[in-house]
């Protein structure tokens, strides 16, 4: 797990520039080694509405994440989802399709 700041990331690119904190030098991370990116809510920011299709992702390592995707599409390198667990400060998640063993959509 890596924590940091992505500045205007191209989520379909082969690499992402991740800085440990704002203004710090960034390091390139190969997206083929990334399962998902968790975008955190700013202090006081409200969580997005849970709307769209229900999605459950099982990653190749067996871990799971569940939530809702307002624009799920089977094509492309990944998709956004809003986590079903509202007790966290995660606003949305970008899931890399290549890291998933199974994706259930209802």
C-alpha positions as CSV (number, residue, x, y, z in Angstrom):
1,X,0.0,0.0,0.0
2,X,1.2,3.5,-0.9
3,X,-0.2,6.8,0.3
4,X,0.3,10.0,-1.5
5,X,-0.9,12.7,-3.8
6,X,-1.7,12.2,-7.5
7,X,-1.7,15.5,-9.5
8,X,-4.1,15.3,-12.4
9,X,-3.5,11.6,-13.0
10,X,-4.1,9.8,-16.4
11,X,-5.6,6.6,-15.0
12,X,-5.2,4.8,-18.3
13,X,-1.5,5.6,-18.5
14,X,1.2,3.0,-18.0
15,X,2.5,4.8,-14.9
16,X,1.3,7.3,-12.3
17,X,3.4,10.0,-10.6
18,X,2.8,9.7,-6.9
19,X,4.2,12.3,-4.4
20,X,4.4,11.4,-0.7
21,X,2.9,14.8,0.1
22,X,2.0,18.0,-1.8
23,X,5.0,19.6,-3.3
24,X,7.3,16.6,-2.7
25,X,9.2,14.9,-5.6
26,X,7.1,12.2,-7.2
27,X,7.9,8.6,-8.0
28,X,6.5,6.7,-11.0
29,X,4.3,3.7,-10.2
30,X,3.6,1.2,-13.0
31,X,-0.2,0.8,-13.2
32,X,0.1,-2.9,-13.9
33,X,1.2,-3.2,-10.3
34,X,-1.7,-1.2,-8.9
35,X,-5.0,-2.8,-7.8
36,X,-7.0,0.3,-7.0
37,X,-6.7,3.9,-6.1
38,X,-8.7,5.2,-3.2
39,X,-9.6,8.9,-3.5
40,X,-10.1,10.3,0.0
41,X,-12.7,12.9,1.0
42,X,-11.4,16.3,2.1
43,X,-12.2,17.3,5.7
44,X,-15.9,18.2,5.9
45,X,-16.6,17.0,2.3
46,X,-19.8,14.9,2.0
47,X,-19.6,11.4,0.5
48,X,-21.0,11.0,-3.0
49,X,-24.4,9.4,-3.3
50,X,-24.5,5.6,-3.6
51,X,-26.2,5.3,-7.0
52,X,-25.8,3.1,-10.0
53,X,-25.1,-0.6,-10.3
54,X,-24.0,-2.6,-7.3
55,X,-20.5,-3.8,-7.9
56,X,-18.4,-6.4,-5.9
57,X,-14.7,-6.7,-7.0
58,X,-12.6,-9.7,-5.9
59,X,-9.0,-9.0,-6.5
60,X,-6.4,-11.6,-7.5
61,X,-5.1,-11.7,-3.9
62,X,-8.6,-12.5,-2.6
63,X,-9.4,-9.1,-1.1
64,X,-12.8,-7.6,-1.9
65,X,-14.4,-4.2,-2.2
66,X,-18.1,-3.5,-2.7
67,X,-20.0,-0.4,-3.7
68,X,-21.9,1.3,-6.5
69,X,-20.8,2.4,-9.9
70,X,-22.9,5.1,-11.6
71,X,-21.1,4.6,-15.0
72,X,-19.8,1.0,-15.0
73,X,-18.6,-0.1,-18.4
74,X,-17.0,-3.4,-19.2
75,X,-14.5,-1.9,-21.6
76,X,-11.4,0.1,-20.7
77,X,-8.6,-0.3,-18.1
78,X,-10.8,0.3,-15.1
79,X,-13.8,2.0,-13.6
80,X,-14.9,4.2,-10.7
81,X,-17.0,3.1,-7.8
82,X,-18.4,4.6,-4.6
83,X,-17.7,2.4,-1.6
84,X,-20.7,0.8,0.0
85,X,-19.1,1.2,3.5
86,X,-19.9,4.8,4.5
87,X,-17.9,4.6,7.7
88,X,-14.6,5.4,5.9
89,X,-13.5,8.7,4.5
90,X,-13.0,7.2,1.0
91,X,-15.0,9.2,-1.6
92,X,-14.5,6.9,-4.6
93,X,-12.3,4.1,-5.9
94,X,-10.7,3.6,-9.3
95,X,-10.4,-0.2,-9.8
96,X,-7.9,-1.5,-12.4
97,X,-9.7,-4.3,-14.2
98,X,-6.4,-6.3,-14.7
99,X,-6.1,-6.6,-10.9
100,X,-9.5,-8.2,-10.5
101,X,-10.1,-11.9,-10.4
102,X,-13.9,-11.4,-10.5
103,X,-16.3,-8.5,-10.9
104,X,-20.0,-9.0,-10.0
105,X,-22.4,-6.4,-11.3
106,X,-26.1,-6.3,-10.4
